[in-house]
Amino acid sequence: MHTITLPQPSASLTDATVVRWFKQAGQTVAAGDVLVELQAQRDLIHVQAECDGVLAEILARPGTTLRPGEALARIGAAGEAAADAAPAVIAAAAAAQPDGVVAVIMPKAGNTMEEGTIISWRIKEGDTIAVGDVLFEVETDKAAVEVEATDAGRVARFVAREGEIVPVFGPVAYLAQDDAAVDAYLQGGPAAAAAAPAPVAAAAAPVPDGVVPVIMPKAGNTMEEGTIISWRIKEGDTIAVGDVLFEVETDKAAVEVEATDAGRLARIVAREGEIVPVFGPVAYLAEDDAAVDAYLAAQGSAAAPAAAPAPAAAAAVTRTPAAVTAGGRAKASPAARKLAAARGIDLSAVGAGSGPGGRILTADVPAQAPAAAPRPAAVAGKAGRAPMSSMRRAIALNLQASKQTIPHFYMEITAGADAMMDFYRAEKARYKCSVNDVVVLAVSRAIAEFPAFRSRIDGNDVITHANANIGIAVGMDEGLVVPVLAAAERLSLEQIAAETRRIVEAARGGKIANMGRGVFTISNMGMFGIHRFSAIINPPESGILAVGAVREDVVVTDGAIKAAKVMTMTLSCDHRVVDGLVAAQFLGRVRELLGQPERMA
């Protein structure tokens, strides 16, 4: 009996998850037949049979994660499998993967994704699906993503319902024509067996000793290629696991890519501005440059990706109008906006981009601004109907759930702002900061004093957090995101200002800091001249503070009428964890701190 095992460890393979079996227990196989598909960290691997025979035993069912050397299956010699394998083993193998049962798995829809929450199913049990159909929407650690079918067939069974959290590569449903086959599969399970490691013919050609490729990650479920925006390191640098190597523009956002291996960066083969397919090499780690030269020479220099040509800008070409956001701006990635601004390009004149839904990417931005054309006469806007974006749907579902499940109540207070503005101007002369940073400073100190505002409901329990992790609401073209400033009560105003700038810029580039770790959020509309408004709580937090503009008003102090600067704040609270008296005391404390800001410095 020959044992098929997971290949030995390499730079690109530390473990792998079984996606699907192409052969079933009891079937005859020939050397070279593809038996099973595995999902490794960086690529899909097809494991082949090394000899002729019968697939006697399947030891790892779809969704099982294995380490190198662990057993996948056993192959018996032709004509001898039935005698060598006990009937119970053959029966268990057949139960482990019945004919016609295909697992639908949770994809790794992001470089850091470890699990996903099913937001909604777009199909129902019994439906027949085709490859490419949208099956469900999942919330990852960064965004809401639509998951498409990779197999066609009948949806026999959901095993993950809406709201459930499923680990990456774990099964969420099964396709089968026969429900009984799924029942048998779910009751069966793989036979328990320990097998000695055996060499197996896996996928890619080996990389020379000491040479480790740095690859373009699949940083999104629909990502097929990425554009290198900037390198954060240079050739010759020594890097550690977790170091940021480069920034890449995907079809949805700008993403920082971190090192998964340590070593010396010997060669960069994809320069800034180049487009690289997913899992293609962008650089190589090696102590010896000659080893990289030898490897590239052996590959015929094919390992170095060629830059994809940018779309040609021809005046005579009729362009599809640019897709626009709900706010009327052309849909474009953050990097494309930055590049267009540098080149003086009006994105609304570029036309539809090559990204999803016509989103403009850097490759779509012309090298120079076209010659000015006569401005057309203004026309009435067009009526239309378009599907919501994934981000907008996620926001809608989150806020709808908040208003339906959290008993909101509101309190409003108007604070004198003269002392706060004097303090802000004095500090701004020393370092870069904003009025909102001062508000965050005051709120963080108040939250440290009121545990109710560091609490959240979890089932029948109330969980109180130790730190004031404050969400900062950031408006973007396609909706609102909330990066979180961790342990704000420990930071000075200067530190709050610097860290807030960092997480806000990262959020606009598609990376949400400390997502889901917030205990309280601040939403400031003062820069738009809004005097007062109320906000919806970002679940599962206990409250949100809506901050209006600093404005001049007439106030009465000790019977005297005078002009003064004031600012109105509206507090939204979760009445399950925050009582009215506590909310009033909290809001009064924030006003007191803003009235004596020098005591917070």
Secondary structure, DSSP 8 states (H G I E B T S, - for coil): -EEEE----BTTBS-EEEEEESS-TT-EE-TT-EEEEEEESSSEEEEE-SSSEEEEEE---TT-EE-TT-EEEEEE-TTTHHHHS-HHHHHHHHHHS-TT-EEEE----STT--EEEEEEESS-TT-EE-TT-EEEEEE-SS-EEEEE-SS-EEEEEESS-TT-EEETT-EEEEE-S-HHHHHHHHHH--------------SS----TT-EEEE----STT--EEEEEEESS-TT-EE-TT-EEEEEE-SS-EEEEE-SS-EEEEEE-S-TT-EEETT-EEEEE-S-HHHHHHHHHHTTTTTS----------TTS------B-TTS-B-B-HHHHHHHHHHT--GGGT-S-SSGGG-B-GGGS-SS---------------------HHHHHHHHHHHHHHHHS-EEEEEEEEE-HHHHHHHHHHHTTS---HHHHHHHHHHHHHHH-GGGGEEEETTEEEE-SS--EEE-EEETTEEE--EETTGGG--HHHHHHHHHHHHHHHHTT--TTTT--SEEEEE-GGGT---------TT-SEEEEE---EEEEEEETTEEEEEEEEEEEEEEETTT--HHHHHHHHHHHHHHHHSGGGG-
